[in-house]
Structure formats: C-alpha cells, structure tokens
Amino acid sequence: MLSCKTKYPVLLVHGMGFRDRKIFNYWGRIPKELEKRGCRIFYGNQDANATVHDNAVMIKKSLEYALEKSGSDKVNIIAHSKGGIDSRYLISTLGEYRKVASLSTVDSPHNGSETVDFLMKFPDILVKTTGKITDFFMYIQGDRKPDSYQVFHELTTDYMKKFNSENPDISGVYYQSFGFRMKSPFSDLIMAFPYSVIKHIEHADTDGLLTERAMRWTNFRGMYTSPEKRGISHCDATDLRRMAFSKKIPSNDFEVSDIVDFYINLVSELREKGL
C-alpha cells in the first residue's frame, strides 16, 4: 500500500459553487483514503462564490489553523478548479509562500475560459441578474461574501492574463497542474450541456467546464481520463459519485480507474519529493 505520510500536512481547497461540509464532503472518499495512508488533512473552508481576494483571505485563516494544529511550518495545497487560482493569490499576492511547500492544481482555469469570454458578451444586466440570483443561493449555503458577478469576470482570459502577470510562481514552492477530460457529452449527464457548448465554441477536449488551454500551468502533468468510454468530468475530479469509474486496469499513465487512486499517487509523489 502506497504511503501518503507527507512531511507537511495537506490543505484541500475546493472550487466554486460548493463549500466544505462534513456530511457531504466536497472531496468524497478521497480524504479518508489519504488519511488511512498517513496523510494529515485540512480544508480551505472558503466561500463557494467569493472573489479570488476574499477567498484567499479565508484560506489564509485555514492555513494558519492547519499549521497550529499540525505543528508544521508548511502545508501542501491540493486545489480544484477556482480553488487553484485562490491558492496562487494566497501564495503570491498575500505573501504566504513561506508557509506553502507545494501547490497541486486540478482542473484550474489558469488561463481563463474562452467560453466565459463569449458568455460575458451577453447584456450586462443579464449577467448581473444571474450573479445576484446565484449569490442568493450561495448566501443560503453559508457564503459570507458571495460576489458571483465579479467571479464571472475573474474567469475570463483577459482577467487571468493580468492575474498571471501579477501572481507569478514563487521560487521555493513546488507547482504542478493536472487536467481531466470527458470523452463525449454522455460521459457525465451533469456536464453534458456545458460540455457541448464548450466543444462548439472552443473545439477542444474538455472536462465539461474547462479545456486544456485553460488548465495548463507550471509542470503540467497532462490530461487524464478513464479506461471506459465516459472519461472523467470536472465533477468526477472530486469524487462526486463516490465510486470507481471502471474495473479495468489502466493501460497507460494517463488513465484512471478510480479518482481516489489519482490522489493517492499525487500525495505519494509529494512524499517521495520530501514534501
């Protein structure tokens, strides 16, 4: 059994639209399986739909908590989707790089979404109204500072181009990025409609929300999928269904039969690097 007993604890940072909850864990079976192998797990506990800045400030508090409870001086951050952008801001702009050993991002929009660019061309009143309605539901969920309208803008290619120039990688922090892809709109019915829209607009492989162009960042490890016809979606990347994708043995390094195995390998590699 692979050991996940890393030198530094792991801080799991969720993406937009969801929060860290005990009853329905955003990360599914993943935390328990990592803990079985010796990994110490903490959570970002940021808002579902707050801005990058506001979420990074919240994650900073969670980081301090993790360091206090673990007695460690650093953490390894594993972040999904927008959580990866929040984490980069935490490290660079908020200056928390001395407390972060590594940042591994999964399906994160590092270069912005061309599909969001297209959608932002709709009348601004429509975008604002959609944001306000979304904020209402996020507030009910527990968000303290929901601002979906601004978050929509933060997912554009122009915003991320500026963000990347202002938040460069910091020497001393190990960065790596990963992506997943669906094989058809029938891979995941939840993602079927956005998958079809993105394929039409960007003509590229996608996890149902983002393409490789958007997800590619430092030490990009590639686009992973499953041995079956379904592939792996943006939701699958955090074990939404709490089950393996396939009983087949992966035929290459970019196939994953169970998302839990992906994270076990990721954390085991961090351990081997002395992190």
Disulfide bonds with the S-S distance in Angstrom:
none
